[in-house]
Amino acid sequence: MSSALIVARYALREAVRRRVILVVLFLTVCFLALYGLGCVVTFNEVESLAADDQIDDRVLAGSTLLGLSMFTILFLGAVLAVFLTLGAVRGDAERGLLQPLVVRPLGRTSLLLGRFAGAAAVCALYVVLVYAAAVLITGLAGEWWPDQGARAGLGLVLAVVVIAAMSLLGSIFLSSTANGIAVFMLFGAGLAAGLLGQIGDALAVETLQDVAKVSSWVLPFEALYQAGLHGLTADTSGITGVIVQLGPFGGAQKASGLLWVWTVAYLALIAAAARLAFARRDL
Amino acid sequence: MPAALRCESLEKRYGATVALGGVDLEVAPGELLGLLGPNGAGKSTLTKIACGLVRASGGQAQVEGAPTGSAEARSAIGYLAELFRLPDWLTADELLALHQELAGSEGGAAERGELLELVGLAEATNTKVAAMSKGMQQRLGIAQALVGSPRLLMLDEPTSALDPVGRRVVRDLLRDLRGRGIAVVLSSHLLSEVELVCDRVAILVSGRIVARGTPLELARPRGVEIETAGGVRTFPEAAREEVPRIVADLVAAGERVYSVRLLASTLEDAYLEAVGAA
């Protein structure tokens, strides 16, 4: 375990010192600035509109804006997760970075574990901070706070951690570029499947619902994201509650306890597959 | 005491391609073995199997009696790859500190300082890898391989990016390591380097060892060269024992003899002969 911690520290240091983090931070600052502006303008507009007694405009605007920000955070978190892990094995081996580390007595499993822990820690911290900033901005601008903010944040964090694990597994088989493309394609496929599921629910099309169901098991980051979205307005009732359940982006879905258990099992399965594949890989 | 490295009928196949076709090799503790061969001969594969980076398809290899790839074997090895790259966001000192942690070395700053001194990088302690020349990085790579005092050092083309002074530093370093009882397997295309420092040489062609021995054993007599008043005369078939008779014949024939030189093939000649015959 101590070997894995050494590698995790190394991965953290690498993440901090590489330019990708600066790019992500720059994009994040831009996003938060624009998001803040968007919130102020939107809530001012909402206040000036004639309010419908049956719909809480503030809840509708706040949850929609924060839901949209969660999609952006998921995307930025996914970018970070992929860039931190896409070349962790084959890419680093092709560049000659990996071999001196693998020759050391730490063992391949510790190396993988350390790389995952480092990437997951950076991504999780990033998502938590940006999500917290978005919640704060929304709250200060419109005096609206999510119903289950911590639960929503947890869904988002786990979604990004799952993407990091998928990318690390892919890095054992694919070159850096191919792995990056593959993970982003899976990311897009997962989101598209989620969207199809929402359409299937709205139109009662069983095939679309089945596609969404299967994809949420195979690619659980989408289900986690939807569970996170659901947490924003989980306790909102009445017509407002009905309306926000349909949105805000890609649809919110209440997750059963099984999703959290499956996420842990999914990560364990990825870890086992990665361990097996890496142990058999010639470097 | 077990051999630093022992390979028995070692094989490695990549599909239909045979990278190693049954290699038997033994490196004694403190021995400096030169591994020669053309590109694709299997030198890097052999080195990587010894380091546990590549799995053998057949036969076996052991480091100090432990199977290659095991934690015991890896803890005895230091390695510098042919196509290596060091993390360019680290300084020389940070890189060595990382490897100290991974190797479980308790040498601390003293070991790091000594290693950097040994490879001539004492002034570059806080220099980032990104700011180093390729030659400096190669020397730092050797220092990294020496972290934790390995008993077997596997060096794959360690002087390819070095200038003559850098090569001299590495040559002296290798002699120093031999003095400390560290076995070294030096894979190289620079035959003159290998001839200068190695105790033994193994020539690998198409995954098989086609010649082995000391550089002197591999070098063959190529006759006698005698300088006379009439010019330099060569006797390509003559052996050392025949020199007095040849000189006596020349003197009897009225020649004035100024010098006699025994001719022997270089390691390069032996190498080209072995590669050509294979």
Boltz contact constraints between the chains, C-beta under 6 A:
constraints:
  - contact:
      token1: [A, 6]
      token2: [B, 101]
      max_distance: 6.0
  - contact:
      token1: [A, 10]
      token2: [B, 98]
      max_distance: 6.0
  - contact:
      token1: [A, 17]
      token2: [B, 89]
      max_distance: 6.0
  - contact:
      token1: [A, 95]
      token2: [B, 85]
      max_distance: 6.0
  - contact:
      token1: [A, 96]
      token2: [B, 81]
      max_distance: 6.0
  - contact:
      token1: [A, 96]
      token2: [B, 83]
      max_distance: 6.0
  - contact:
      token1: [A, 96]
      token2: [B, 84]
      max_distance: 6.0
  - contact:
      token1: [A, 96]
      token2: [B, 85]
      max_distance: 6.0
  - contact:
      token1: [A, 97]
      token2: [B, 85]
      max_distance: 6.0
  - contact:
      token1: [A, 99]
      token2: [B, 53]
      max_distance: 6.0
  - contact:
      token1: [A, 99]
      token2: [B, 81]
      max_distance: 6.0
  - contact:
      token1: [A, 103]
      token2: [B, 51]
      max_distance: 6.0
  - contact:
      token1: [A, 103]
      token2: [B, 74]
      max_distance: 6.0
  - contact:
      token1: [A, 103]
      token2: [B, 77]
      max_distance: 6.0
  - contact:
      token1: [A, 103]
      token2: [B, 79]
      max_distance: 6.0
  - contact:
      token1: [A, 104]
      token2: [B, 102]
      max_distance: 6.0
  - contact:
      token1: [A, 104]
      token2: [B, 103]
      max_distance: 6.0
  - contact:
      token1: [A, 105]
      token2: [B, 71]
      max_distance: 6.0
  - contact:
      token1: [A, 105]
      token2: [B, 74]
      max_distance: 6.0
  - contact:
      token1: [A, 105]
      token2: [B, 75]
      max_distance: 6.0
  - contact:
      token1: [A, 106]
      token2: [B, 102]
      max_distance: 6.0
  - contact:
      token1: [A, 282]
      token2: [B, 54]
      max_distance: 6.0
  - contact:
      token1: [A, 283]
      token2: [B, 53]
      max_distance: 6.0
